[in-house]
């Protein structure tokens, strides 16, 4: 797929694919016919990721996400949803490692937590799907994050 940044000279260290996902996030928004909805919540900051799945025959037919998180969360959500759309559920569960490989080892601790929020929302959406298949009434499944997106600098500012 061609990028809007093809042919544009990028400053050193700036990845055109990452920039495109930041400026034009893919699969962003609500999915009205979702049969799996998961929410990952950072209670300390109030940030969240909502992931919507439309699963048919063990395949993620469609996927969308929404967040009030930072740009890192948006980028990871966009990349990840592109990777797992129209893939088997088992592939989506393994794709987490592939996203980490794609983003490289240069992610800060905060970026790592942002990525974990996206992946946790997938686990929550899959649990919601399973619960609904087993007859449990549940609008969405919510998982609370163990780590916070809040950086040490932000914590000191509050004191």
Residue pairs with C-beta under 8 A, 6 or more apart in sequence:
3 16
3 17
3 20
4 20
4 23
4 24
5 16
5 19
5 20
6 16
8 16
10 16
10 19
17 79
18 75
18 79
18 103
21 74
21 75
21 78
21 79
22 71
22 74
22 75
22 78
25 74
25 75
25 77
25 78
26 78
26 81
26 82
27 63
27 64
27 65
27 77
27 78
27 81
27 82
27 85
28 64
28 65
28 66
28 74
28 77
28 78
29 64
29 66
30 50
30 52
30 64
30 66
31 52
31 53
31 54
31 62
31 63
31 64
33 54
33 62
34 52
34 53
34 54
34 64
34 125
35 53
35 54
35 55
35 129
35 132
36 52
36 53
36 54
36 55
36 125
36 126
36 128
36 129
36 132
37 50
37 51
37 52
37 53
37 125
37 128
37 139
37 140
37 141
38 50
38 51
38 53
38 120
38 121
38 122
38 123
38 124
38 125
38 126
38 127
38 128
38 140
38 141
38 142
38 143
39 48
39 49
39 50
39 51
39 121
39 124
39 140
39 141
39 142
39 143
40 48
40 49
40 51
40 116
40 117
40 118
40 119
40 120
40 121
40 124
40 142
40 143
40 144
40 145
41 47
41 48
41 142
41 143
41 144
41 145
42 48
42 113
42 117
42 144
42 145
42 148
42 149
42 150
43 144
43 145
44 148
44 149
44 150
45 148
45 149
45 150
46 68
47 67
47 68
47 69
47 70
47 73
47 117
47 149
48 67
48 68
48 69
48 117
49 65
49 66
49 67
49 69
49 73
49 77
49 117
49 118
49 120
49 121
50 65
50 66
50 67
50 121
50 140
51 63
51 64
51 65
51 77
51 81
51 118
51 121
51 122
51 124
51 125
52 63
52 64
52 65
52 66
52 125
53 60
53 62
53 63
53 125
53 126
53 129
54 60
54 61
54 62
54 63
55 61
55 89
55 129
58 88
58 89
58 90
59 86
59 87
59 88
59 89
60 84
60 85
60 86
60 87
60 88
60 89
60 92
61 86
62 85
63 81
63 84
63 85
64 81
65 77
65 78
65 81
65 118
65 121
67 73
67 74
67 77
67 117
69 114
69 117
69 149
70 110
70 114
70 149
72 110
72 111
72 114
72 115
73 114
73 115
73 117
73 118
73 149
76 99
76 103
76 114
76 115
76 118
77 118
79 99
79 102
79 103
80 95
80 96
80 99
80 118
80 119
80 122
83 92
83 95
83 98
83 99
84 91
84 92
84 95
84 122
87 95
89 126
92 122
93 122
93 126
96 119
96 122
99 115
99 119
100 107
100 115
103 111
103 115
107 115
109 151
110 149
110 151
113 145
113 147
113 148
113 149
114 149
116 145
116 147
117 145
117 149
120 143
120 145
121 143
123 143
124 140
124 141
124 142
124 143
125 141
127 141
127 143
128 138
128 140
128 141
131 138
131 141
132 138
